[in-house]
């Protein structure tokens, strides 16, 4: 850290720096953030915003419980499933090494997504490529029901991009495709240019923006529409809570990630920031009111009453539903600031229920529902501020 000179120099330097900083932010807010992307610039500006865990409460999950749970969550490529590998990379990170060919390492999983040669080693030569370069950037081959190669497609819009950001991959990193070579920045360009406020899934697009582009506050999509952070926040909050992937939990995650990124850059308008905090606090109050006595939340948590009458037409609540819901809620809460948290005992009850439920699941169900269950494992690690791989190594 710079040691400032004494007496009169420090105030002058600080005032000048603040003026330059605010002028730069103002200029950035008015310009198209995507035009500023430079995949070839290796500076720190290419690194995604780091959103670090902020709590460590062993009552939520002990070291031994984390190890036992993670032992059951090691990734597999039998059968090969891109959605599983996205979730596995997000949980374990690029540095994980299991020393067992049955469980791909973090570097293997990362290579699968960043280099087509590595992709083909696992997927086979006859499988179509995962990426395609186009006029608006790189696109990801989506999961489609009628495709014979659906398991190697991406299930959610921009979840792969968001996972690369969470894994600390700079957007200057090479992206080696089958017929060309680009950078992760090209994937980011494609995602943001195609983004519009009414697209079916936008949760991971918002997370990718918050991690890779923020504090830039504006960009223009392929339709010539300006997208700014205030409009994006409104979109994330204006839909009824159960709407969206995983009961709206990823919209909450996107808001938390944006809020935490702003803790580093301080550019959100006070009104916008207050809207996010108030919204998350109201959501937290609903979770406190709707928690079942055993500690879990079900799909009706947003009604604010434990054991609420099921919504007409809704499917019957199962242990899978409870793990999915409880894991996802604990995940965003683990990154959220103290002012929006429910009482800590609420979190402790939820964490301990989640541990017991996950350890009681049989191997077949863990494998079948690896994606949703990986969120539960990640949430418990976040609440302990522990890297999952390091937690697994602690016998």
NUVOPA-573526 format. One record per residue (C-alpha): residue number from 1; x, y, z; chain; residue in three letters. Coordinates in pm, whole numbers, plus 50000, padded with zeros to 5 digits. Layout:
BEGIN
{site NUM, {X, Y, Z}, "A", "Ala"}
...
***
This chain:
BEGIN
{site 1, {50000, 50000, 50000}, "A", "Unk"}
{site 2, {50122, 50351, 49914}, "A", "Unk"}
{site 3, {50252, 50549, 50213}, "A", "Unk"}
{site 4, {50123, 50905, 50175}, "A", "Unk"}
{site 5, {50349, 51200, 50253}, "A", "Unk"}
{site 6, {50266, 51404, 50561}, "A", "Unk"}
{site 7, {50102, 51743, 50609}, "A", "Unk"}
{site 8, {49958, 51916, 50298}, "A", "Unk"}
{site 9, {50040, 51672, 50018}, "A", "Unk"}
{site 10, {49792, 51396, 50112}, "A", "Unk"}
{site 11, {49475, 51607, 50090}, "A", "Unk"}
{site 12, {49575, 51744, 49751}, "A", "Unk"}
{site 13, {49656, 51400, 49616}, "A", "Unk"}
{site 14, {49333, 51251, 49748}, "A", "Unk"}
{site 15, {49119, 51531, 49607}, "A", "Unk"}
{site 16, {49283, 51499, 49267}, "A", "Unk"}
{site 17, {49247, 51122, 49266}, "A", "Unk"}
{site 18, {48880, 51142, 49361}, "A", "Unk"}
{site 19, {48815, 51387, 49080}, "A", "Unk"}
{site 20, {48984, 51167, 48824}, "A", "Unk"}
{site 21, {48806, 50856, 48957}, "A", "Unk"}
{site 22, {48460, 51014, 48940}, "A", "Unk"}
{site 23, {48525, 51156, 48596}, "A", "Unk"}
{site 24, {48633, 50813, 48476}, "A", "Unk"}
{site 25, {48320, 50651, 48620}, "A", "Unk"}
{site 26, {48096, 50912, 48463}, "A", "Unk"}
{site 27, {48257, 50856, 48126}, "A", "Unk"}
{site 28, {48228, 50479, 48166}, "A", "Unk"}
{site 29, {47861, 50503, 48257}, "A", "Unk"}
{site 30, {47781, 50691, 47936}, "A", "Unk"}
{site 31, {47979, 50468, 47701}, "A", "Unk"}
{site 32, {47914, 50116, 47577}, "A", "Unk"}
{site 33, {48097, 49883, 47813}, "A", "Unk"}
{site 34, {48136, 49616, 47545}, "A", "Unk"}
{site 35, {48333, 49847, 47319}, "A", "Unk"}
{site 36, {48586, 49881, 47598}, "A", "Unk"}
{site 37, {48653, 49508, 47616}, "A", "Unk"}
{site 38, {49001, 49413, 47509}, "A", "Unk"}
{site 39, {49066, 49042, 47508}, "A", "Unk"}
{site 40, {49435, 49102, 47441}, "A", "Unk"}
{site 41, {49488, 49330, 47740}, "A", "Unk"}
{site 42, {49634, 49119, 48022}, "A", "Unk"}
{site 43, {49583, 49382, 48292}, "A", "Unk"}
{site 44, {49388, 49329, 48612}, "A", "Unk"}
{site 45, {49089, 49494, 48443}, "A", "Unk"}
{site 46, {49024, 49161, 48270}, "A", "Unk"}
{site 47, {48985, 48975, 48597}, "A", "Unk"}
{site 48, {48630, 48917, 48719}, "A", "Unk"}
{site 49, {48513, 49087, 49034}, "A", "Unk"}
{site 50, {48595, 48859, 49327}, "A", "Unk"}
{site 51, {48297, 48796, 49555}, "A", "Unk"}
{site 52, {48450, 48631, 49859}, "A", "Unk"}
{site 53, {48258, 48452, 50137}, "A", "Unk"}
{site 54, {48215, 48659, 50450}, "A", "Unk"}
{site 55, {48103, 48428, 50733}, "A", "Unk"}
{site 56, {48242, 48128, 50919}, "A", "Unk"}
{site 57, {48002, 47956, 51158}, "A", "Unk"}
{site 58, {48083, 47590, 51236}, "A", "Unk"}
{site 59, {47736, 47543, 51383}, "A", "Unk"}
{site 60, {47601, 47550, 51029}, "A", "Unk"}
{site 61, {47828, 47264, 50917}, "A", "Unk"}
{site 62, {48128, 47121, 51098}, "A", "Unk"}
{site 63, {48456, 47039, 50925}, "A", "Unk"}
{site 64, {48378, 46667, 50950}, "A", "Unk"}
{site 65, {48032, 46715, 50803}, "A", "Unk"}
{site 66, {48172, 46915, 50511}, "A", "Unk"}
{site 67, {48429, 46647, 50436}, "A", "Unk"}
{site 68, {48175, 46365, 50445}, "A", "Unk"}
{site 69, {47935, 46556, 50223}, "A", "Unk"}
{site 70, {48200, 46659, 49970}, "A", "Unk"}
{site 71, {48332, 46303, 49953}, "A", "Unk"}
{site 72, {47996, 46213, 49801}, "A", "Unk"}
{site 73, {47995, 46510, 49562}, "A", "Unk"}
{site 74, {48307, 46436, 49361}, "A", "Unk"}
{site 75, {48235, 46492, 48990}, "A", "Unk"}
{site 76, {48193, 46215, 48737}, "A", "Unk"}
{site 77, {48191, 46182, 48357}, "A", "Unk"}
{site 78, {47984, 45863, 48353}, "A", "Unk"}
{site 79, {47771, 45960, 48174}, "A", "Unk"}
{site 80, {47924, 46276, 48031}, "A", "Unk"}
{site 81, {47694, 46570, 48098}, "A", "Unk"}
{site 82, {47789, 46933, 48035}, "A", "Unk"}
{site 83, {47542, 47055, 48297}, "A", "Unk"}
{site 84, {47705, 46833, 48559}, "A", "Unk"}
{site 85, {48050, 46963, 48468}, "A", "Unk"}
{site 86, {47935, 47325, 48486}, "A", "Unk"}
{site 87, {47807, 47264, 48838}, "A", "Unk"}
{site 88, {48112, 47058, 48933}, "A", "Unk"}
{site 89, {48355, 47328, 48818}, "A", "Unk"}
{site 90, {48154, 47587, 49007}, "A", "Unk"}
{site 91, {48166, 47378, 49323}, "A", "Unk"}
{site 92, {48525, 47250, 49312}, "A", "Unk"}
{site 93, {48712, 47518, 49120}, "A", "Unk"}
{site 94, {48992, 47483, 48861}, "A", "Unk"}
{site 95, {49254, 47364, 49111}, "A", "Unk"}
{site 96, {49080, 47048, 49242}, "A", "Unk"}
{site 97, {49272, 46725, 49191}, "A", "Unk"}
{site 98, {49120, 46396, 49303}, "A", "Unk"}
{site 99, {49391, 46156, 49186}, "A", "Unk"}
{site 100, {49129, 45924, 49037}, "A", "Unk"}
{site 101, {49042, 45894, 48667}, "A", "Unk"}
{site 102, {48676, 45844, 48760}, "A", "Unk"}
{site 103, {48664, 46199, 48892}, "A", "Unk"}
{site 104, {48782, 46473, 48652}, "A", "Unk"}
{site 105, {49015, 46734, 48798}, "A", "Unk"}
{site 106, {48939, 47102, 48797}, "A", "Unk"}
{site 107, {49189, 47158, 48515}, "A", "Unk"}
{site 108, {49024, 46883, 48308}, "A", "Unk"}
{site 109, {48682, 47039, 48355}, "A", "Unk"}
{site 110, {48815, 47384, 48271}, "A", "Unk"}
{site 111, {48986, 47248, 47959}, "A", "Unk"}
{site 112, {48657, 47091, 47851}, "A", "Unk"}
{site 113, {48506, 47438, 47835}, "A", "Unk"}
{site 114, {48800, 47637, 47701}, "A", "Unk"}
{site 115, {48963, 47409, 47444}, "A", "Unk"}
{site 116, {48774, 47203, 47185}, "A", "Unk"}
{site 117, {49052, 46943, 47174}, "A", "Unk"}
{site 118, {48997, 46877, 47545}, "A", "Unk"}
{site 119, {48622, 46880, 47492}, "A", "Unk"}
{site 120, {48652, 46607, 47228}, "A", "Unk"}
{site 121, {48866, 46390, 47457}, "A", "Unk"}
{site 122, {48562, 46351, 47680}, "A", "Unk"}
{site 123, {48273, 46405, 47439}, "A", "Unk"}
{site 124, {48410, 46220, 47136}, "A", "Unk"}
{site 125, {48497, 46325, 46781}, "A", "Unk"}
{site 126, {48141, 46298, 46647}, "A", "Unk"}
{site 127, {47986, 46537, 46894}, "A", "Unk"}
{site 128, {47924, 46887, 46753}, "A", "Unk"}
{site 129, {48134, 47166, 46907}, "A", "Unk"}
{site 130, {48017, 47343, 47219}, "A", "Unk"}
{site 131, {48093, 47690, 47080}, "A", "Unk"}
{site 132, {48035, 47872, 46753}, "A", "Unk"}
{site 133, {48172, 48213, 46652}, "A", "Unk"}
{site 134, {47933, 48462, 46494}, "A", "Unk"}
{site 135, {47896, 48829, 46408}, "A", "Unk"}
{site 136, {47783, 48915, 46762}, "A", "Unk"}
{site 137, {48041, 48705, 46944}, "A", "Unk"}
{site 138, {48056, 48342, 47050}, "A", "Unk"}
{site 139, {47744, 48136, 47117}, "A", "Unk"}
{site 140, {47708, 47816, 47321}, "A", "Unk"}
{site 141, {47526, 47516, 47179}, "A", "Unk"}
{site 142, {47208, 47483, 47386}, "A", "Unk"}
{site 143, {47045, 47174, 47530}, "A", "Unk"}
{site 144, {46753, 47069, 47309}, "A", "Unk"}
{site 145, {46516, 46782, 47379}, "A", "Unk"}
{site 146, {46530, 46627, 47032}, "A", "Unk"}
{site 147, {46909, 46640, 46990}, "A", "Unk"}
{site 148, {47107, 46315, 47010}, "A", "Unk"}
{site 149, {47383, 46526, 47167}, "A", "Unk"}
{site 150, {47169, 46709, 47420}, "A", "Unk"}
{site 151, {47375, 46600, 47721}, "A", "Unk"}
{site 152, {47674, 46794, 47591}, "A", "Unk"}
{site 153, {47472, 47113, 47533}, "A", "Unk"}
{site 154, {47428, 47397, 47783}, "A", "Unk"}
{site 155, {47106, 47375, 47985}, "A", "Unk"}
{site 156, {47087, 47738, 48101}, "A", "Unk"}
{site 157, {47153, 48066, 47923}, "A", "Unk"}
{site 158, {47499, 48202, 48016}, "A", "Unk"}
{site 159, {47551, 47973, 48317}, "A", "Unk"}
{site 160, {47879, 47856, 48165}, "A", "Unk"}
{site 161, {48000, 48215, 48130}, "A", "Unk"}
{site 162, {47902, 48296, 48487}, "A", "Unk"}
{site 163, {48084, 47984, 48607}, "A", "Unk"}
{site 164, {48403, 48090, 48430}, "A", "Unk"}
{site 165, {48375, 48426, 48606}, "A", "Unk"}
{site 166, {48319, 48260, 48944}, "A", "Unk"}
{site 167, {48622, 48040, 48874}, "A", "Unk"}
{site 168, {48840, 48351, 48836}, "A", "Unk"}
{site 169, {48902, 48310, 48462}, "A", "Unk"}
{site 170, {48995, 48646, 48302}, "A", "Unk"}
{site 171, {48807, 48740, 47990}, "A", "Unk"}
{site 172, {49144, 48763, 47813}, "A", "Unk"}
{site 173, {49181, 48384, 47845}, "A", "Unk"}
{site 174, {49200, 48205, 47506}, "A", "Unk"}
{site 175, {48894, 48016, 47390}, "A", "Unk"}
{site 176, {49006, 47750, 47142}, "A", "Unk"}
{site 177, {48713, 47648, 46924}, "A", "Unk"}
{site 178, {48700, 47381, 46655}, "A", "Unk"}
{site 179, {48742, 47615, 46360}, "A", "Unk"}
{site 180, {48882, 47929, 46518}, "A", "Unk"}
{site 181, {49038, 48077, 46827}, "A", "Unk"}
{site 182, {48898, 48358, 47035}, "A", "Unk"}
{site 183, {48883, 48465, 47396}, "A", "Unk"}
{site 184, {48639, 48444, 47682}, "A", "Unk"}
{site 185, {48572, 48811, 47600}, "A", "Unk"}
{site 186, {48407, 48694, 47278}, "A", "Unk"}
{site 187, {48174, 48472, 47479}, "A", "Unk"}
{site 188, {48098, 48769, 47704}, "A", "Unk"}
{site 189, {48036, 48991, 47402}, "A", "Unk"}
{site 190, {47793, 48738, 47256}, "A", "Unk"}
{site 191, {47600, 48701, 47580}, "A", "Unk"}
{site 192, {47564, 49073, 47642}, "A", "Unk"}
{site 193, {47483, 49163, 47280}, "A", "Unk"}
{site 194, {47200, 48906, 47276}, "A", "Unk"}
{site 195, {47067, 49014, 47615}, "A", "Unk"}
{site 196, {46729, 49184, 47626}, "A", "Unk"}
{site 197, {46501, 49254, 47918}, "A", "Unk"}
{site 198, {46240, 48997, 47824}, "A", "Unk"}
{site 199, {46461, 48700, 47751}, "A", "Unk"}
{site 200, {46347, 48376, 47911}, "A", "Unk"}
{site 201, {46651, 48333, 48134}, "A", "Unk"}
{site 202, {46862, 48632, 48232}, "A", "Unk"}
{site 203, {46988, 48538, 48578}, "A", "Unk"}
{site 204, {47333, 48421, 48469}, "A", "Unk"}
{site 205, {47358, 48702, 48215}, "A", "Unk"}
{site 206, {47316, 48945, 48504}, "A", "Unk"}
{site 207, {47574, 48758, 48713}, "A", "Unk"}
{site 208, {47819, 48759, 48422}, "A", "Unk"}
{site 209, {47770, 49133, 48382}, "A", "Unk"}
{site 210, {47822, 49195, 48755}, "A", "Unk"}
{site 211, {48139, 48987, 48766}, "A", "Unk"}
{site 212, {48300, 49077, 48432}, "A", "Unk"}
{site 213, {48174, 49424, 48329}, "A", "Unk"}
{site 214, {48076, 49610, 48645}, "A", "Unk"}
{site 215, {48146, 49897, 48736}, "A", "Unk"}
{site 216, {48062, 49988, 48376}, "A", "Unk"}
{site 217, {47693, 50077, 48399}, "A", "Unk"}
{site 218, {47570, 50061, 48042}, "A", "Unk"}
{site 219, {47596, 49862, 47721}, "A", "Unk"}
{site 220, {47402, 49829, 47398}, "A", "Unk"}
{site 221, {47255, 49503, 47274}, "A", "Unk"}
{site 222, {47234, 49377, 46916}, "A", "Unk"}
{site 223, {46891, 49537, 46876}, "A", "Unk"}
{site 224, {47027, 49882, 46946}, "A", "Unk"}
{site 225, {46865, 49894, 47289}, "A", "Unk"}
{site 226, {47064, 50053, 47572}, "A", "Unk"}
{site 227, {47086, 49835, 47883}, "A", "Unk"}
{site 228, {47178, 50004, 48208}, "A", "Unk"}
{site 229, {47226, 49871, 48558}, "A", "Unk"}
{site 230, {46915, 50039, 48699}, "A", "Unk"}
{site 231, {46694, 49871, 48437}, "A", "Unk"}
{site 232, {46867, 49538, 48501}, "A", "Unk"}
{site 233, {46798, 49566, 48874}, "A", "Unk"}
{site 234, {46433, 49645, 48806}, "A", "Unk"}
{site 235, {46406, 49339, 48582}, "A", "Unk"}
{site 236, {46551, 49116, 48852}, "A", "Unk"}
{site 237, {46304, 49243, 49111}, "A", "Unk"}
{site 238, {45980, 49304, 48926}, "A", "Unk"}
{site 239, {45880, 48941, 48858}, "A", "Unk"}
{site 240, {45685, 48748, 49125}, "A", "Unk"}
{site 241, {45929, 48562, 49344}, "A", "Unk"}
{site 242, {45862, 48201, 49236}, "A", "Unk"}
{site 243, {45924, 48299, 48873}, "A", "Unk"}
{site 244, {46262, 48211, 48732}, "A", "Unk"}
{site 245, {46504, 47922, 48753}, "A", "Unk"}
{site 246, {46504, 47734, 49086}, "A", "Unk"}
{site 247, {46212, 47932, 49223}, "A", "Unk"}
{site 248, {46375, 48269, 49161}, "A", "Unk"}
{site 249, {46683, 48194, 49373}, "A", "Unk"}
{site 250, {46927, 48285, 49096}, "A", "Unk"}
{site 251, {46766, 48627, 49064}, "A", "Unk"}
{site 252, {46843, 48677, 49432}, "A", "Unk"}
{site 253, {47198, 48557, 49373}, "A", "Unk"}
{site 254, {47242, 48806, 49088}, "A", "Unk"}
{site 255, {47128, 49093, 49310}, "A", "Unk"}
{site 256, {47367, 48989, 49587}, "A", "Unk"}
{site 257, {47662, 48956, 49347}, "A", "Unk"}
{site 258, {47590, 49302, 49206}, "A", "Unk"}
{site 259, {47562, 49447, 49555}, "A", "Unk"}
{site 260, {47892, 49290, 49660}, "A", "Unk"}
{site 261, {48064, 49408, 49342}, "A", "Unk"}
{site 262, {47947, 49758, 49423}, "A", "Unk"}
{site 263, {48106, 49727, 49767}, "A", "Unk"}
{site 264, {48434, 49734, 49575}, "A", "Unk"}
{site 265, {48354, 50006, 49322}, "A", "Unk"}
{site 266, {48090, 50231, 49486}, "A", "Unk"}
{site 267, {47915, 50344, 49168}, "A", "Unk"}
{site 268, {47554, 50234, 49213}, "A", "Unk"}
{site 269, {47311, 50515, 49270}, "A", "Unk"}
{site 270, {47205, 50531, 49635}, "A", "Unk"}
{site 271, {46844, 50477, 49531}, "A", "Unk"}
{site 272, {46932, 50165, 49333}, "A", "Unk"}
{site 273, {47143, 50022, 49611}, "A", "Unk"}
{site 274, {46871, 50085, 49868}, "A", "Unk"}
{site 275, {46615, 49911, 49646}, "A", "Unk"}
{site 276, {46834, 49600, 49636}, "A", "Unk"}
{site 277, {46897, 49597, 50011}, "A", "Unk"}
{site 278, {46529, 49650, 50093}, "A", "Unk"}
{site 279, {46423, 49377, 49851}, "A", "Unk"}
{site 280, {46669, 49126, 49996}, "A", "Unk"}
{site 281, {46566, 49217, 50352}, "A", "Unk"}
{site 282, {46199, 49154, 50268}, "A", "Unk"}
{site 283, {46293, 48822, 50113}, "A", "Unk"}
{site 284, {46490, 48729, 50420}, "A", "Unk"}
{site 285, {46188, 48805, 50639}, "A", "Unk"}
{site 286, {45978, 48570, 50426}, "A", "Unk"}
{site 287, {46237, 48297, 50476}, "A", "Unk"}
{site 288, {46232, 48345, 50851}, "A", "Unk"}
{site 289, {45853, 48317, 50858}, "A", "Unk"}
{site 290, {45831, 48019, 50624}, "A", "Unk"}
{site 291, {46101, 47795, 50769}, "A", "Unk"}
{site 292, {45970, 47457, 50879}, "A", "Unk"}
{site 293, {46041, 47341, 51232}, "A", "Unk"}
{site 294, {46289, 47083, 51099}, "A", "Unk"}
{site 295, {46493, 47360, 50936}, "A", "Unk"}
{site 296, {46418, 47329, 50566}, "A", "Unk"}
{site 297, {46233, 47548, 50318}, "A", "Unk"}
{site 298, {46000, 47413, 50052}, "A", "Unk"}
{site 299, {45888, 47554, 49719}, "A", "Unk"}
{site 300, {45618, 47765, 49890}, "A", "Unk"}
{site 301, {45868, 47959, 50101}, "A", "Unk"}
{site 302, {45776, 48287, 49930}, "A", "Unk"}
{site 303, {45427, 48272, 50087}, "A", "Unk"}
{site 304, {45591, 48354, 50419}, "A", "Unk"}
{site 305, {45421, 48084, 50625}, "A", "Unk"}
{site 306, {45566, 47748, 50724}, "A", "Unk"}
{site 307, {45352, 47461, 50603}, "A", "Unk"}
{site 308, {45147, 47693, 50382}, "A", "Unk"}
{site 309, {44868, 47539, 50178}, "A", "Unk"}
{site 310, {45016, 47420, 49847}, "A", "Unk"}
{site 311, {44951, 47638, 49545}, "A", "Unk"}
{site 312, {44680, 47493, 49322}, "A", "Unk"}
{site 313, {44835, 47269, 49058}, "A", "Unk"}
{site 314, {45176, 47259, 49228}, "A", "Unk"}
{site 315, {45346, 46923, 49256}, "A", "Unk"}
{site 316, {45376, 46753, 49592}, "A", "Unk"}
{site 317, {45674, 46858, 49799}, "A", "Unk"}
{site 318, {45961, 46605, 49811}, "A", "Unk"}
{site 319, {46299, 46578, 49982}, "A", "Unk"}
{site 320, {46455, 46677, 49650}, "A", "Unk"}
{site 321, {46245, 46996, 49645}, "A", "Unk"}
{site 322, {46350, 47076, 50001}, "A", "Unk"}
{site 323, {46721, 47023, 49930}, "A", "Unk"}
{site 324, {46701, 47228, 49612}, "A", "Unk"}
{site 325, {46519, 47515, 49782}, "A", "Unk"}
{site 326, {46713, 47516, 50108}, "A", "Unk"}
{site 327, {47050, 47487, 49933}, "A", "Unk"}
{site 328, {46979, 47769, 49692}, "A", "Unk"}
{site 329, {46851, 48001, 49965}, "A", "Unk"}
{site 330, {47152, 47938, 50186}, "A", "Unk"}
{site 331, {47379, 47999, 49888}, "A", "Unk"}
{site 332, {47279, 48358, 49819}, "A", "Unk"}
{site 333, {47247, 48435, 50189}, "A", "Unk"}
{site 334, {47608, 48325, 50241}, "A", "Unk"}
{site 335, {47722, 48614, 50021}, "A", "Unk"}
{site 336, {47468, 48868, 50141}, "A", "Unk"}
{site 337, {47556, 49154, 50379}, "A", "Unk"}
{site 338, {47464, 49137, 50749}, "A", "Unk"}
{site 339, {47183, 49392, 50719}, "A", "Unk"}
{site 340, {46968, 49156, 50510}, "A", "Unk"}
{site 341, {47032, 48836, 50706}, "A", "Unk"}
{site 342, {46767, 48641, 50896}, "A", "Unk"}
{site 343, {46847, 48547, 51257}, "A", "Unk"}
{site 344, {47157, 48329, 51266}, "A", "Unk"}
{site 345, {46964, 48045, 51433}, "A", "Unk"}
{site 346, {46749, 48029, 51120}, "A", "Unk"}
{site 347, {47062, 47968, 50915}, "A", "Unk"}
{site 348, {47198, 47713, 51162}, "A", "Unk"}
{site 349, {46876, 47509, 51154}, "A", "Unk"}
{site 350, {46871, 47518, 50774}, "A", "Unk"}
{site 351, {47238, 47419, 50747}, "A", "Unk"}
{site 352, {47210, 47125, 50982}, "A", "Unk"}
{site 353, {46894, 47000, 50814}, "A", "Unk"}
{site 354, {47069, 47025, 50478}, "A", "Unk"}
{site 355, {47370, 46827, 50600}, "A", "Unk"}
{site 356, {47151, 46548, 50736}, "A", "Unk"}
{site 357, {46936, 46535, 50424}, "A", "Unk"}
{site 358, {47232, 46526, 50186}, "A", "Unk"}
{site 359, {47413, 46254, 50381}, "A", "Unk"}
{site 360, {47095, 46046, 50390}, "A", "Unk"}
{site 361, {47048, 46056, 50011}, "A", "Unk"}
{site 362, {47150, 45742, 49826}, "A", "Unk"}
{site 363, {47424, 45751, 49563}, "A", "Unk"}
{site 364, {47178, 45713, 49277}, "A", "Unk"}
{site 365, {46986, 46028, 49374}, "A", "Unk"}
{site 366, {47305, 46225, 49434}, "A", "Unk"}
{site 367, {47422, 46139, 49085}, "A", "Unk"}
{site 368, {47082, 46204, 48926}, "A", "Unk"}
{site 369, {47047, 46545, 49090}, "A", "Unk"}
{site 370, {47412, 46645, 49097}, "A", "Unk"}
{site 371, {47346, 46999, 48970}, "A", "Unk"}
{site 372, {47088, 47109, 49230}, "A", "Unk"}
{site 373, {47265, 46922, 49511}, "A", "Unk"}
{site 374, {47597, 47088, 49426}, "A", "Unk"}
{site 375, {47439, 47421, 49521}, "A", "Unk"}
{site 376, {47367, 47281, 49866}, "A", "Unk"}
{site 377, {47727, 47165, 49910}, "A", "Unk"}
{site 378, {47861, 47498, 49788}, "A", "Unk"}
{site 379, {47630, 47692, 50021}, "A", "Unk"}
{site 380, {47757, 47504, 50326}, "A", "Unk"}
{site 381, {48119, 47567, 50224}, "A", "Unk"}
{site 382, {48047, 47937, 50174}, "A", "Unk"}
{site 383, {47899, 47962, 50522}, "A", "Unk"}
{site 384, {48228, 47825, 50655}, "A", "Unk"}
{site 385, {48441, 48045, 50425}, "A", "Unk"}
{site 386, {48609, 47726, 50308}, "A", "Unk"}
{site 387, {48725, 47629, 49962}, "A", "Unk"}
{site 388, {48543, 47299, 49887}, "A", "Unk"}
{site 389, {48859, 47121, 49771}, "A", "Unk"}
{site 390, {49048, 47226, 50083}, "A", "Unk"}
{site 391, {48752, 47124, 50299}, "A", "Unk"}
{site 392, {48748, 46782, 50132}, "A", "Unk"}
{site 393, {49120, 46736, 50194}, "A", "Unk"}
{site 394, {49071, 46786, 50568}, "A", "Unk"}
{site 395, {49011, 46430, 50684}, "A", "Unk"}
***
